[in-house]
């Protein structure tokens, strides 16, 4: 999935987003769980058999941090693409990161719905970028 295939923020706002009360305790709880998942992903020794699940864990960390980011700003989404679309709208300078998150979602969906493996090359090429995206999101949650 490419950045230009994301659901537009206007469609998201109309169909998948609702305003909620800001709940900083919940934001912190979601962040803690995401960091535990990140620890597991980092500690898992990559192999041909588990690489898809490691990438899935990295995606889930990013997704949960995006959920926390939206919640911190008083919104919830019923759609993963809208989490990404919101991040893109708020942070246009992170276009490359938005494309990577979209690719992760694509591969994660292929794994979950079709049983397709995530290519090891995708992990090898992007592992450091996964970490970079996570750090960007963690900083956004602090500000």
N, C-alpha and C positions, 0 to 999 in steps of 0.2 A: 504494500500500500504506500502510495506516495503522498506527500504533503497536500497536493492539489486534489486528492481523492477524499480528504477529510470532510465530514459534514460541516457545513458552514456554521459559524457561531450564531447567526440569525436563526437558522433552523433548530439548532440545539436549544437556544433560549426559548423558542416557541414551543418545542415538543418534549424536551428531555430535562430541562433545568427547573428547579424550584428554589425559591428563596427560603432559607431556614435561619434560625437564630444562631449566631456565632457561638460555638461551644469549644473553648480553648482546651478544656480538659480532654474532650474527645479527640481534638486535633493531636494533642500530646500522646494519647493512648494509641492512635493510629500510627503515629510516627514511631513509637516504641516497638510496635509489632512489625512494622516494616524493617526496622533496623535488626530485629531478631532474624527475620527472613534473609536479610542481606548477609548476616553473619553465617548462616547456614550455606548460602550460595558460595560465599568466599571460601568456606572450609571444605566444601565438597571437591574432591579430586576429580577433575574432568576426565571423562572417558567416553568412548563411542556410545556406550549404553545410557549415559546420564546427561550428556551435553544439552539435550532438549529441555530437560527439567531444570538445569542450572539457568539457562536463558529464560525459561518461564519464571523462575524465582526472581531474576533481575527485573523482568517486566512487572511482576506483581509488586515488587518494592516500589518501582516508579509509579505504578498505578495507584497504590495506596498513598504515596506522597502527594500525588495529584489530587486524590480525594481530600486529603487533609488541607491542601492548598485552597481548594474551592471552599471547603467548610470554613476555613479561617476567614474567607471573604463572604461568608453568609449564603453559600449555595451548595446544592447537591445535584448530582447528575445521575440519570438512569442509563447512561450510555458511555462506554469507554472512549469512543471517538470524541465525545463532547468534552471529556476531561482534557484531551490533547488539544482540541480546538480552543478551549478557554486559555490554556497555557500559551498557545500561539498568539492569541489575541492580546494577552497581557504582556507578552515578552517577545515581540517580533524579532529581536536581535538573536534569538535562539532557533533560527530556522533549521539549521543542520540537526540540532537536537530533536526538534519536532519530527523531522523526517525519520530519524533513528527510532524514536518511540513508536511512530506509525509502523515501521518495518517490524519492530518487536511484536506489536499487536497482531499484525498479519501472520507472522510465524507462530505466535502463541495460539491464534485461532485455528490455523492449519493443524497444529498439534492436538488441540482439544477436540476439534470437531471432525477431523479426518484421520487422525492417528499418524500424521506425517512428521518425520523427524525434522528438527531444525538443523540446518547445515552447520557442521563444526567450523567451517570457514567464517560463518557469520559471527560466531562466538569469538574465534581467534582474532578476527579483524576489529571487533567492536567492544571487547571486554573493557578496555580502558575508558571508552566513551560511555559505557553503561555507568561506570563509577562517576564520571564527570557529570552526567545528567543527574544522578542521585545527589551529588554535592551541590549542584545548582538549586535543586528543589529544597534541600535541607536549609540552605541559606535563605531561600524565599520564605520558608516557614519561620525563620528567626526575625525577619524584618517586619 
